[in-house]
Amino acid sequence: MALGWINNIEQLTTDNKTFRTVLFTGKHSQLTVMSIKTGEEIGNEVHPDHDQFLRIEQGEARVDLSTNQDTIEETYEAQDDWAIIIPAGTWHNVVNVGAEDLKLYSIYSPAQHPDGTVHTTKAEADAAEAAEHAA
């Protein structure tokens, strides 16, 4: 195992064709890349014990934030080279509102997904998360 992770994150992000792929999992953080199709979204979610950093490398997004599941309290437009930090406990959704695939990377602190996770589609990611919550 390497002592760290060093690579061209911009190229890996823009070349990514999967909804979500975990690139690195450390003791206190995790790096994933995502490709979200036009009109698709991550889905409204909350991470009670995880902070999340997102950086958009390609595309346009709407970012919705809230303190509860049933409302949207803040909405932002974001695009290439924008960063988003979502503190633990904040409900959030990222929607691709552009004409091309939205390419972003995410850093979770601590790790959110099992090491080695690859979700080719959003449907696959939703099914895996439903199975995880049912267990």
C-alpha positions as CSV (number, residue, x, y, z in Angstrom):
1,M,0.0,0.0,0.0
2,A,1.2,3.5,-0.9
3,L,2.0,6.0,1.9
4,G,-0.5,8.4,0.4
5,W,-2.5,9.2,-2.7
6,I,-1.1,11.4,-5.4
7,N,-2.7,11.8,-8.8
8,N,-4.2,14.3,-11.3
9,I,-7.6,14.9,-9.6
10,E,-8.9,17.2,-12.4
11,Q,-8.2,14.6,-15.1
12,L,-9.6,11.7,-13.0
13,T,-12.7,13.7,-12.3
14,T,-13.4,14.8,-15.9
15,D,-12.6,11.3,-17.3
16,N,-14.9,9.6,-14.8
17,K,-18.0,7.9,-16.3
18,T,-19.5,6.4,-13.1
19,F,-22.1,8.0,-10.8
20,R,-19.7,7.4,-7.9
21,T,-16.2,5.8,-7.5
22,V,-14.1,5.8,-4.4
23,L,-10.5,6.7,-5.3
24,F,-9.0,6.7,-1.8
25,T,-10.0,5.9,1.8
26,G,-7.9,7.0,4.6
27,K,-8.2,6.8,8.4
28,H,-10.0,10.2,8.6
29,S,-11.2,11.0,5.1
30,Q,-12.3,9.6,1.7
31,L,-12.0,10.8,-1.9
32,T,-14.7,10.0,-4.5
33,V,-15.4,11.2,-8.0
34,M,-18.9,11.6,-9.5
35,S,-20.5,12.0,-12.9
36,I,-24.1,13.2,-12.8
37,K,-26.1,13.3,-16.0
38,T,-28.1,16.3,-17.1
39,G,-31.2,16.6,-15.0
40,E,-30.0,14.0,-12.5
41,E,-29.2,14.7,-8.9
42,I,-27.4,13.2,-5.9
43,G,-30.7,13.1,-4.0
44,N,-31.6,14.9,-0.8
45,E,-29.4,13.5,2.0
46,V,-27.7,14.2,5.3
47,H,-24.5,12.9,6.8
48,P,-25.0,13.3,10.6
49,D,-21.3,12.6,11.4
50,H,-19.5,13.6,8.2
51,D,-18.4,16.9,6.8
52,Q,-18.2,17.0,3.0
53,F,-16.2,19.0,0.5
54,L,-17.2,19.1,-3.1
55,R,-15.4,20.7,-6.1
56,I,-17.0,21.0,-9.5
57,E,-14.6,20.4,-12.4
58,Q,-17.1,20.5,-15.2
59,G,-20.7,21.6,-15.6
60,E,-23.4,23.6,-13.8
61,A,-25.2,22.6,-10.6
62,R,-27.9,23.8,-8.3
63,V,-27.0,23.1,-4.6
64,D,-29.9,23.0,-2.1
65,L,-29.2,23.2,1.6
66,S,-31.4,22.9,4.7
67,T,-31.5,22.1,8.4
68,N,-34.3,19.6,7.8
69,Q,-35.5,17.1,5.2
70,D,-38.7,18.7,4.2
71,T,-37.7,22.2,3.1
72,I,-35.0,24.0,1.1
73,E,-33.6,26.9,3.1
74,E,-30.8,28.0,0.7
75,T,-30.2,27.4,-3.0
76,Y,-27.0,28.2,-4.8
77,E,-25.8,28.0,-8.5
78,A,-22.3,26.6,-8.9
79,Q,-20.1,25.7,-11.9
80,D,-16.6,24.8,-12.9
81,D,-14.0,25.5,-10.3
82,W,-16.5,26.1,-7.5
83,A,-16.2,24.5,-4.1
84,I,-18.9,23.6,-1.7
85,I,-18.5,22.6,2.0
86,I,-21.4,20.8,3.6
87,P,-21.1,20.5,7.4
88,A,-22.3,17.4,9.2
89,G,-26.0,17.5,9.8
90,T,-26.9,19.7,6.8
91,W,-29.5,18.3,4.4
92,H,-28.2,18.8,0.8
93,N,-28.8,18.0,-2.8
94,V,-26.8,18.7,-5.9
95,V,-28.7,18.8,-9.2
96,N,-27.1,18.9,-12.6
97,V,-28.8,21.9,-14.3
98,G,-26.4,22.1,-17.2
99,A,-26.3,20.7,-20.7
100,E,-23.4,18.3,-20.0
101,D,-22.5,15.8,-17.4
102,L,-21.6,17.4,-14.0
103,K,-18.2,16.2,-13.0
104,L,-17.1,16.7,-9.4
105,Y,-15.1,15.2,-6.6
106,S,-16.0,14.9,-3.0
107,I,-14.0,14.5,0.2
108,Y,-15.8,13.0,3.2
109,S,-14.4,13.4,6.7
110,P,-14.6,10.6,8.0
111,A,-15.1,8.1,5.2
112,Q,-18.7,7.6,4.0
113,H,-18.6,4.6,1.6
114,P,-17.0,1.2,1.8
115,D,-13.4,1.3,0.4
116,G,-13.4,0.3,-3.3
117,T,-17.0,1.3,-3.9
118,V,-18.0,1.9,-7.6
119,H,-21.6,2.8,-8.4
120,T,-22.0,2.9,-12.2
121,T,-25.4,4.6,-12.1
122,K,-27.5,6.6,-9.6
123,A,-30.0,3.6,-9.5
124,E,-27.1,1.4,-8.4
125,A,-26.0,3.9,-5.8
126,D,-29.6,4.2,-4.5
127,A,-30.0,0.4,-4.2
128,A,-26.7,0.1,-2.3
129,E,-27.6,2.8,0.1
130,A,-31.1,1.3,0.7
131,A,-29.5,-2.1,1.4
132,E,-27.0,-0.5,3.8
133,H,-29.8,1.3,5.7
134,A,-31.9,-1.8,5.8
135,A,-29.2,-3.9,7.4
